[in-house]
Amino acid sequence: MIAKKGWLIIPVAALMVTVISCRQDDAVVANAVLGTKRTVELIGQNGQSIGHAELTQMSRGVHIRVEASNLVPGKHGFHIHETGGCEPPDFKSAGAHFNPMNKQHGFDNPNGPHAGDLPNLSVGTDGTVTAEMVARNVTLEEGRPNSLLRPGGTSLVIHASADDYKTDPAGNSGDRVACGKIE
């Protein structure tokens, strides 16, 4: 009887391991299918590289990891803009915020947010920032209305001041001090 129980337990345990492994493999496969990645060089107002951002398609949005230096310490608005133009020194070529769903600006705005609204960046006293976030309203899947991969590209923009998360159209975040083309 004990041997019979032991024999039954082993296949059940093996089945459980297989089910768990399949779930993990499915997650890996899903992330591999959705795992589109892009590296974006960020340039400052003088046209020189100040860092980069890594964008990775996840199941619930685009994970963004940004590392930059030579910025003024403090909080800075950070947004995805509608075109891939990053012409210094003012970066106005990046256009307005990425807003394919025609919302108003800001996480705290009842009619928002734009798809391109992102959390503020906190730059340290040494002028550097490393931050991670997930942009849930965008994708790196081509052909979708909220895709960052479109003809002409889109861009990441760092602003001079903090975003207030409510004032349309840009959260009173001030001048554009850095930009990177997403293509």
Contacts in CASP RR format, 6 or more apart in sequence:
PFRMAT RR
TARGET T0000
AUTHOR 0000-0000-0000
METHOD contacts of the structure
MODEL  1
MIAKKGWLIIPVAALMVTVISCRQDDAVVANAVLGTKRTVELIGQNGQSI
GHAELTQMSRGVHIRVEASNLVPGKHGFHIHETGGCEPPDFKSAGAHFNP
MNKQHGFDNPNGPHAGDLPNLSVGTDGTVTAEMVARNVTLEEGRPNSLLR
PGGTSLVIHASADDYKTDPAGNSGDRVACGKIE
30 59 0 8 1.000
31 58 0 8 1.000
31 59 0 8 1.000
34 57 0 8 1.000
34 58 0 8 1.000
34 59 0 8 1.000
34 141 0 8 1.000
35 56 0 8 1.000
35 57 0 8 1.000
35 58 0 8 1.000
35 140 0 8 1.000
36 56 0 8 1.000
36 57 0 8 1.000
36 140 0 8 1.000
36 141 0 8 1.000
36 149 0 8 1.000
37 54 0 8 1.000
37 55 0 8 1.000
37 56 0 8 1.000
37 57 0 8 1.000
37 140 0 8 1.000
38 54 0 8 1.000
38 55 0 8 1.000
38 140 0 8 1.000
38 148 0 8 1.000
38 149 0 8 1.000
38 182 0 8 1.000
38 183 0 8 1.000
39 52 0 8 1.000
39 53 0 8 1.000
39 54 0 8 1.000
39 55 0 8 1.000
40 52 0 8 1.000
40 53 0 8 1.000
40 54 0 8 1.000
40 55 0 8 1.000
40 156 0 8 1.000
40 180 0 8 1.000
40 181 0 8 1.000
40 182 0 8 1.000
41 49 0 8 1.000
41 51 0 8 1.000
41 52 0 8 1.000
41 180 0 8 1.000
41 181 0 8 1.000
42 49 0 8 1.000
42 50 0 8 1.000
42 51 0 8 1.000
42 52 0 8 1.000
42 53 0 8 1.000
42 66 0 8 1.000
42 68 0 8 1.000
42 156 0 8 1.000
42 158 0 8 1.000
42 178 0 8 1.000
42 179 0 8 1.000
42 180 0 8 1.000
43 49 0 8 1.000
43 50 0 8 1.000
43 86 0 8 1.000
43 88 0 8 1.000
43 178 0 8 1.000
43 179 0 8 1.000
43 180 0 8 1.000
44 50 0 8 1.000
44 70 0 8 1.000
44 88 0 8 1.000
44 177 0 8 1.000
44 178 0 8 1.000
44 179 0 8 1.000
45 88 0 8 1.000
45 89 0 8 1.000
45 90 0 8 1.000
45 91 0 8 1.000
45 177 0 8 1.000
45 178 0 8 1.000
46 88 0 8 1.000
46 89 0 8 1.000
47 88 0 8 1.000
47 89 0 8 1.000
50 68 0 8 1.000
50 69 0 8 1.000
50 70 0 8 1.000
50 71 0 8 1.000
50 178 0 8 1.000
51 66 0 8 1.000
51 67 0 8 1.000
51 68 0 8 1.000
51 69 0 8 1.000
52 66 0 8 1.000
52 67 0 8 1.000
52 68 0 8 1.000
53 64 0 8 1.000
53 65 0 8 1.000
53 66 0 8 1.000
53 67 0 8 1.000
53 156 0 8 1.000
53 180 0 8 1.000
54 64 0 8 1.000
54 65 0 8 1.000
54 66 0 8 1.000
55 62 0 8 1.000
55 63 0 8 1.000
55 64 0 8 1.000
55 140 0 8 1.000
55 148 0 8 1.000
55 182 0 8 1.000
56 62 0 8 1.000
56 63 0 8 1.000
56 65 0 8 1.000
56 140 0 8 1.000
57 63 0 8 1.000
57 139 0 8 1.000
57 140 0 8 1.000
57 141 0 8 1.000
58 134 0 8 1.000
60 134 0 8 1.000
60 136 0 8 1.000
61 134 0 8 1.000
61 135 0 8 1.000
61 136 0 8 1.000
61 137 0 8 1.000
61 138 0 8 1.000
61 139 0 8 1.000
62 134 0 8 1.000
62 135 0 8 1.000
62 138 0 8 1.000
62 139 0 8 1.000
62 140 0 8 1.000
62 148 0 8 1.000
63 132 0 8 1.000
63 133 0 8 1.000
63 134 0 8 1.000
64 118 0 8 1.000
64 132 0 8 1.000
64 133 0 8 1.000
64 134 0 8 1.000
64 135 0 8 1.000
64 156 0 8 1.000
65 130 0 8 1.000
65 131 0 8 1.000
65 132 0 8 1.000
66 78 0 8 1.000
66 121 0 8 1.000
66 129 0 8 1.000
66 130 0 8 1.000
66 131 0 8 1.000
66 132 0 8 1.000
66 156 0 8 1.000
67 128 0 8 1.000
67 129 0 8 1.000
67 130 0 8 1.000
68 121 0 8 1.000
68 123 0 8 1.000
68 128 0 8 1.000
68 129 0 8 1.000
68 158 0 8 1.000
68 178 0 8 1.000
69 126 0 8 1.000
69 127 0 8 1.000
69 128 0 8 1.000
69 129 0 8 1.000
70 127 0 8 1.000
71 123 0 8 1.000
71 127 0 8 1.000
71 128 0 8 1.000
71 129 0 8 1.000
71 158 0 8 1.000
71 177 0 8 1.000
71 178 0 8 1.000
72 123 0 8 1.000
72 127 0 8 1.000
72 160 0 8 1.000
72 177 0 8 1.000
73 123 0 8 1.000
73 124 0 8 1.000
73 125 0 8 1.000
73 126 0 8 1.000
73 127 0 8 1.000
74 122 0 8 1.000
74 123 0 8 1.000
74 124 0 8 1.000
74 162 0 8 1.000
75 120 0 8 1.000
75 121 0 8 1.000
75 122 0 8 1.000
75 123 0 8 1.000
75 161 0 8 1.000
75 162 0 8 1.000
76 120 0 8 1.000
76 121 0 8 1.000
76 123 0 8 1.000
76 129 0 8 1.000
76 158 0 8 1.000
76 159 0 8 1.000
76 160 0 8 1.000
76 161 0 8 1.000
76 162 0 8 1.000
76 173 0 8 1.000
76 177 0 8 1.000
77 118 0 8 1.000
77 120 0 8 1.000
77 121 0 8 1.000
77 158 0 8 1.000
77 159 0 8 1.000
77 161 0 8 1.000
77 162 0 8 1.000
77 163 0 8 1.000
77 171 0 8 1.000
77 173 0 8 1.000
78 118 0 8 1.000
78 119 0 8 1.000
78 120 0 8 1.000
78 121 0 8 1.000
78 131 0 8 1.000
78 156 0 8 1.000
78 157 0 8 1.000
78 158 0 8 1.000
78 159 0 8 1.000
78 163 0 8 1.000
79 97 0 8 1.000
79 98 0 8 1.000
79 114 0 8 1.000
79 116 0 8 1.000
79 117 0 8 1.000
79 118 0 8 1.000
79 156 0 8 1.000
79 157 0 8 1.000
79 159 0 8 1.000
79 163 0 8 1.000
79 170 0 8 1.000
79 173 0 8 1.000
80 97 0 8 1.000
80 98 0 8 1.000
80 115 0 8 1.000
80 116 0 8 1.000
80 118 0 8 1.000
80 135 0 8 1.000
80 138 0 8 1.000
80 148 0 8 1.000
80 154 0 8 1.000
80 155 0 8 1.000
80 156 0 8 1.000
80 157 0 8 1.000
80 182 0 8 1.000
81 94 0 8 1.000
81 95 0 8 1.000
81 96 0 8 1.000
81 97 0 8 1.000
81 98 0 8 1.000
81 116 0 8 1.000
81 154 0 8 1.000
81 155 0 8 1.000
81 156 0 8 1.000
81 157 0 8 1.000
81 179 0 8 1.000
82 94 0 8 1.000
82 95 0 8 1.000
82 96 0 8 1.000
82 97 0 8 1.000
82 98 0 8 1.000
82 99 0 8 1.000
82 154 0 8 1.000
83 93 0 8 1.000
83 94 0 8 1.000
83 95 0 8 1.000
83 152 0 8 1.000
83 153 0 8 1.000
83 154 0 8 1.000
83 155 0 8 1.000
84 93 0 8 1.000
84 94 0 8 1.000
84 152 0 8 1.000
84 153 0 8 1.000
84 154 0 8 1.000
84 155 0 8 1.000
84 180 0 8 1.000
84 181 0 8 1.000
84 182 0 8 1.000
84 183 0 8 1.000
85 91 0 8 1.000
85 93 0 8 1.000
85 94 0 8 1.000
85 95 0 8 1.000
85 152 0 8 1.000
85 153 0 8 1.000
85 155 0 8 1.000
85 179 0 8 1.000
85 181 0 8 1.000
86 93 0 8 1.000
86 94 0 8 1.000
86 155 0 8 1.000
86 179 0 8 1.000
86 180 0 8 1.000
86 181 0 8 1.000
87 93 0 8 1.000
88 179 0 8 1.000
90 175 0 8 1.000
90 176 0 8 1.000
91 155 0 8 1.000
91 157 0 8 1.000
91 176 0 8 1.000
91 178 0 8 1.000
91 179 0 8 1.000
92 176 0 8 1.000
94 155 0 8 1.000
94 157 0 8 1.000
94 176 0 8 1.000
94 179 0 8 1.000
96 169 0 8 1.000
96 170 0 8 1.000
97 105 0 8 1.000
97 114 0 8 1.000
97 116 0 8 1.000
97 117 0 8 1.000
97 169 0 8 1.000
97 170 0 8 1.000
98 114 0 8 1.000
98 115 0 8 1.000
98 116 0 8 1.000
98 138 0 8 1.000
98 148 0 8 1.000
98 154 0 8 1.000
99 114 0 8 1.000
99 115 0 8 1.000
99 116 0 8 1.000
100 115 0 8 1.000
100 145 0 8 1.000
100 146 0 8 1.000
101 115 0 8 1.000
101 137 0 8 1.000
101 145 0 8 1.000
101 146 0 8 1.000
103 109 0 8 1.000
103 111 0 8 1.000
103 112 0 8 1.000
103 113 0 8 1.000
103 114 0 8 1.000
103 115 0 8 1.000
104 111 0 8 1.000
104 112 0 8 1.000
104 113 0 8 1.000
104 114 0 8 1.000
104 168 0 8 1.000
104 169 0 8 1.000
105 112 0 8 1.000
105 113 0 8 1.000
105 114 0 8 1.000
105 117 0 8 1.000
105 166 0 8 1.000
105 167 0 8 1.000
105 168 0 8 1.000
105 169 0 8 1.000
105 170 0 8 1.000
105 171 0 8 1.000
106 112 0 8 1.000
106 113 0 8 1.000
106 114 0 8 1.000
106 117 0 8 1.000
106 163 0 8 1.000
106 165 0 8 1.000
106 166 0 8 1.000
106 167 0 8 1.000
106 168 0 8 1.000
106 171 0 8 1.000
107 113 0 8 1.000
107 117 0 8 1.000
107 165 0 8 1.000
107 166 0 8 1.000
108 164 0 8 1.000
108 165 0 8 1.000
108 166 0 8 1.000
109 165 0 8 1.000
109 166 0 8 1.000
109 168 0 8 1.000
113 137 0 8 1.000
113 165 0 8 1.000
114 137 0 8 1.000
115 135 0 8 1.000
115 137 0 8 1.000
115 138 0 8 1.000
115 146 0 8 1.000
116 135 0 8 1.000
116 137 0 8 1.000
116 138 0 8 1.000
117 163 0 8 1.000
117 165 0 8 1.000
118 133 0 8 1.000
118 135 0 8 1.000
119 131 0 8 1.000
119 133 0 8 1.000
120 162 0 8 1.000
120 163 0 8 1.000
121 129 0 8 1.000
121 131 0 8 1.000
121 158 0 8 1.000
122 129 0 8 1.000
122 131 0 8 1.000
123 129 0 8 1.000
137 146 0 8 1.000
138 146 0 8 1.000
138 147 0 8 1.000
138 148 0 8 1.000
139 146 0 8 1.000
139 147 0 8 1.000
139 148 0 8 1.000
140 147 0 8 1.000
140 148 0 8 1.000
140 149 0 8 1.000
141 147 0 8 1.000
141 149 0 8 1.000
142 149 0 8 1.000
142 150 0 8 1.000
143 149 0 8 1.000
143 150 0 8 1.000
148 154 0 8 1.000
148 182 0 8 1.000
149 182 0 8 1.000
149 183 0 8 1.000
152 183 0 8 1.000
153 181 0 8 1.000
153 182 0 8 1.000
153 183 0 8 1.000
154 181 0 8 1.000
154 182 0 8 1.000
155 179 0 8 1.000
155 180 0 8 1.000
155 181 0 8 1.000
155 182 0 8 1.000
156 179 0 8 1.000
156 180 0 8 1.000
156 182 0 8 1.000
157 176 0 8 1.000
157 178 0 8 1.000
157 179 0 8 1.000
157 180 0 8 1.000
158 176 0 8 1.000
158 177 0 8 1.000
158 178 0 8 1.000
158 179 0 8 1.000
159 170 0 8 1.000
159 173 0 8 1.000
159 174 0 8 1.000
159 175 0 8 1.000
159 176 0 8 1.000
159 177 0 8 1.000
160 173 0 8 1.000
160 174 0 8 1.000
160 175 0 8 1.000
160 176 0 8 1.000
160 177 0 8 1.000
161 172 0 8 1.000
161 173 0 8 1.000
161 174 0 8 1.000
162 173 0 8 1.000
163 170 0 8 1.000
163 171 0 8 1.000
163 172 0 8 1.000
163 173 0 8 1.000
164 171 0 8 1.000
164 172 0 8 1.000
164 173 0 8 1.000
165 171 0 8 1.000
END
